[in-house]
Amino acid sequence: MDCVSPILDVVTRVWNCTAKHAVYIRDLQENMDSLRNAMQELKNAYQDVKGRVELEDQRQMKRTNEVDGWLHSVLAMELEVNEILEKGDQEIQKKCPGTCCPRNCRSSYKLGKKASKKLGAVTELRNKGRFDVMADRLPQAPVDERPMEKTVGLDLMFTEVCRCIQDEELGIIGLYGMGGAGKTTLMTKVNNEFIRASKIFEIAIWVVVSRPASVEKVQEVIRNKLDIPEDRWRNRTEDEKAVAIFNVLKAKRFVMLLDDVWERLDLQKVGVPYPNSQNKSKVILTTRSLDVCRDMEAQKSLKVECLTEDEAINLFKKKVGETTLNSHSDIPQLAEIAAKECQGLPLAIVTIGRAMADKKTPQEWERAIQMLKTYPSKFSGMGAHVFPVLKFSYDNLPNDTIKTCFLYLAIFPEDHEIWDEDLIFLWIGEGFLDGFVSIDEALNHGHHIIEHLKTVCLFENAEFDRVKMHDVIRDMALWLASEYRGNKNIILVEEVDTMEVHQVSKAKEAQRIYLSTSSLEELTIPPSFPNLLTLIVRSRGLKTFPSGFFHFMPVIKVLDLSNAGITKLPTGIGKLVTLQYLNLLNTDLRELSAELATLKRLRYLLLEGSLQIIFKEVISHLSMLRVFSIRVKYMLSKRNYISSSTEEEANYSRKADKAIYLHEDNKALLEELEGLEHINWVSLPIVGTLSFQKLLNSQKLQNAMRRLHLWNLEGMSILQLPRIKHLHSLAIYRCGELQDIKVNLENERGKRGFVADYIPNSIFYNLRSVHVNQLPKLLDLTWLIYIPSLEHLSVYHCESMEEVIGDASRVPENLGIFSRLESMNFYHLPNLRSISRRALPFPSLKTLCVMECPNLRKLPLDSNSARNGLKRIRGESEWWQGLQWKDETIQLTFTPYFKEWQ
């Protein structure tokens, strides 16, 4: 028995092994079928996964390495399975005839065993094909190229912006300009053609900020660009998100491109590291407001101007297309006319150019141009695309007062330039600034409004303290004021040679009318303007108004006849009993008739210096009068003689005791003004010593005086200037005996800020302009050292003057004589040898004019003078060449600014 057990064990083992091998041979067909089915299921799963991955690929996602590896494994598995299946099918076909036995048991056994193992592998691979995450987001490109058409007229600005980016000292750069000027296009060009090409930044992030500026939204855009993981972002506070952004950006050299910024965006709250020369990062922003550039602490602010005329025409023709331009020989010239209507504004040029692309006859072009000139809002695309974009700037104005003041300038015709102060006085006359107690406060606020409208690019600077409005902005303003609000004729602007009846009928519903015409003779029947609040008439050719013209204006408040050619007050003006503002500046009016006395509500009266007669008791009857101004202008005649606008020979007939003769003793006028309860702003010439004495004796007149002209102070050798606290301008004219001018400092001594007779907080602090003319015995103007705010100085025909500023040794250099002086003008001062005994900084000086001053051999300039804004020095070439300089460097510094007087 002992030898039987081992034998049985061997037999059992042999049997088991043989049986297991026999299974691979016996079940070959079944294993092949199972493998084939399992492989089909795997292929189906492969197609499902592949489809989902391809969809993620289209979404700019990147498949995970696990998924990508699985897909490749399936393809490799399919090749291996196909090989087994093919060999298995061949093996099954090789069975012995009439039996189930394979011809080659060994081969069948190997295939069966391989199929069984591969079935397990296929099943395992199929189970691995169940994925929760198929793809991850692709890593962001460092700089995204943004869509952009070919630009026109941006090359110079592009170069300047690129230069600023390369300047390591400039961390924040602001691009500002009016809506539609091309700021975003410029920044896109910088992004695509400089930042992307130069590769100087590790990452560029473009954010459209808009209004209101949302820290959360800006953070979200930045997070998407930085690929900050979801687990570090979801459910985090604003501050925690800022930290996450900061920790990524602080290690990178980045450029942040902020488009359409309307208000300050706190970069610290967002998490953006402050760009500086150490991290060499940048923030570039676009905005419509220079104030926003300042609020964002931009080290450089660049204004994106409208296109030049040639650039505008080129862009316009590009949008119209060659086919249309070549369709008729007249169209290219008409296209230039149409392009000029856009005044270089790219948004308007592109919109109108596209609208004209299918207009292929001259007649269509002429009709379109006429519509652009008369009803621009009706032109295709203007009311729908251009004006709404520009309206955002209007909507963003801080209050209704500024909005109203903005719209008001649209009353004036295209390209009209108006003096800042004239516009502000109109606003005051309209009642827009009634919330201020004094006229000075209203004027100051008016200047603030003008500056704000210029910083947001709704107003434009013109020369000599004047302002204007871009034509397309004006069209938008008219659209806002009338058609947009449903009041079609609320504002009417008429520029015609002769005003006709049908044009008057069109104006009946208007509230404000601007009229420029040489004749109103066609209006034989008095017109009626039942809603008229404002009438502005500007035409030197208009000499008279027809009888009854002013009879039917029952609610009028403002009448501006400045620049009309009238020589006498229009008949019937006394009917305007609601009138509050009357402007007769720059007219040829010689006398102010008694009819004016009926205007009991008149508050603002502006007169021209050519006025010679005011009838007595006219002014005293204007009980509500707050502002009385007679403007005097001084000009240089062809014979180099300075004259005033009032210098013409008196050509009036004597009116006995009924009149005040303004060019003689006008003490009576001062007495009438003094008696007015509400008067608080006066500008006029005071003629003669009796009139001047009246001023000295009236504190009320001194408090009201803003512009003082002193004429013909006979017998006066020393002028002691009165304490006129609010005086803005002083002119002293034709005082033949005057040798010295003094200011009373006794009451200033001991005041805080008083140092060595210099008074930075003195009663003369508001004095901005001093003009002296035809004072043949005057020796100097040393008293000017006590005028800290002086901006304009003119000295004419003072034959005895040797020095402008004499002994100023008691004034410390650090107190800055003439620190705000912008212009100096010296004419016919034959003995003048010195402007100042020491060189002065002149930090604000823009212009210096010297003529007929042959003995002035030195200028008070050194290498530190006038470094901020000097524009020109004018004089005779011989005088300039004869100047003596401390050293050649100073001469070379100022020579480029010299221009010979013609």
PyMOL commands that set and color helices and strands:
alter all, ss='L'
color gray80, all
select helices_A, chain A and resi 4-26+28-58+65-93+105-128+155-166+183-198+215-226+230-232+238-249+267-270+290-295+309-320+322-325+331-340+346-355+362-374+376-378+382-395+400-411+420-430+439-455+471-481+483-485+501-506+573-575+594-598+619-621+667-674+689-696+699-704+746-748+782-786+813-815+877-881+888-897
alter helices_A, ss='H'
color red, helices_A
select strands_A, chain A and resi 61-63+135-137+172-176+203-210+254-261+282-287+300-303+418-419+460-462+466-468+491-495+512-516+534-537+558-560+581-584+591-592+604-608+613-615+627-631+634-636+642-644+659-661+681-687+705-711+718-721+729-733+740-743+769-773+792-796+823-827+847-851+872-875+898-900
alter strands_A, ss='S'
color yellow, strands_A
deselect
rebuild
show_as cartoon
